[in-house]
Structure formats: C-alpha cells, structure tokens
Amino acid sequence: MRRLAVHRHLTADQARARYRACARPVEKTRWHAIWLLLRTDEPRTPWHAIWLLLRTDEPRTPAQVADVVGLSAIAVRHALRRWNRLGPDGLTDRRRANGAAPRLTAPQRAALRAALRKRPPDGGLWSGPKVARYARDRWGVRVSAQAGWRWLRGLGFTLQVPRPAHPRAADAAARRRWKKTCGRG
C-alpha cells in the first residue's frame, strides 16, 4: 500500500494546541491523530534539528497512530485524507448537521404542549395515536403513532393509565357501606 503524504496546513505545535483545546470528543481524537502524524517535522533551524534528534520521534504510519489514539487504521487514513483535502475544516464532526428538519416548528410545539395539558378532544387520556391525529388535524403534519408517542414523551408527559379494577370488585354503594362500618358487618 502506498504511504499517504501529510500536508502541512498547520505546524505540529499548532495542531497540538487545537487538539488540547478541542472540546468535542470525535474532533479531539482526529486532532490527536493528525498531531501525531505531523510530529515528524523537517528541521527548520539548527536548534530545531537538535531538538528533533533529542525528541527521537520517528515518522509514524496511520496504523501506528491508530493504535495510540484508539481508532482503526482505516479511520485514521480517512481523517488524514480529509485533512489533506480540506485542511483543519476536514476534521470537524459533521454529524451535527445530519438529518431532517423537525416536523413541528417551535410555536407548534408550544401549542402542542398547551393542548396536552388539557383533555383530548375525544375525551380519555392522551396517547401516541391521539397526538399524531391532533397534529394531522391541526397542522396537516402526517406522522406515525410512534412519532406522536415520542412527541408526548419529548414534551415531558408520561403514559397515564387508569388503575385497573378487579372484575369482581364491589360497587360504589357496597364500598361506602364497608367504609362506614370498617368491615364489621
């Protein structure tokens, strides 16, 4: 396999500073890998040459760097290719902007939260299918019952189920009579 070149968009010291300052774990690991790959700078001054000799840092392969930072060799090569092509911007974690836009806008979510605090239009208790139906009827947003349940939970509401009654439980009059006499017949 052909050895990948490491383009010098930044010096090793600048890459180390970015690695140390990075707060996002995915980006931090990538900065660490690039810093280790950049550490084998060519000497620019005589003092720098002496410092490099004292440091005894030999060029590392992406596989060796992968063992140090805890990534696979393929992931380190991928980060290195992005570094070579895009520079420091190539190491950013792009998953944040991934995905679709939310189905409900912020005002619609606020209106849904207010509606969930009241009784459902058909009575009973709110459920996932009822929330999905409410959003469809009110805003024309078609979602599954599961999405309605996720919205219900995401807005801080929990499943409310009435306490089950035993099939042979006493009627209300018998319960009042028993409570009045406390079971003394």
HELIX and SHEET records of a PDB file:
HELIX    1   1 ALA A   12  ALA A   21  1                                  10    
HELIX    2   2 PRO A   25  LEU A   38  1                                  14    
HELIX    3   3 PRO A   46  ARG A   55  1                                  10    
HELIX    4   4 PRO A   62  VAL A   69  1                                   8    
HELIX    5   5 ALA A   73  LEU A   86  1                                  14    
HELIX    6   6 GLY A   87  LEU A   91  5                                   5    
HELIX    7   7 ALA A  106  LEU A  116  1                                  11    
HELIX    8   8 GLY A  128  TRP A  139  1                                  12    
HELIX    9   9 ALA A  145  GLY A  154  1                                  10    
HELIX   10  10 ALA A  172  THR A  181  1                                  10    
END                                                                             
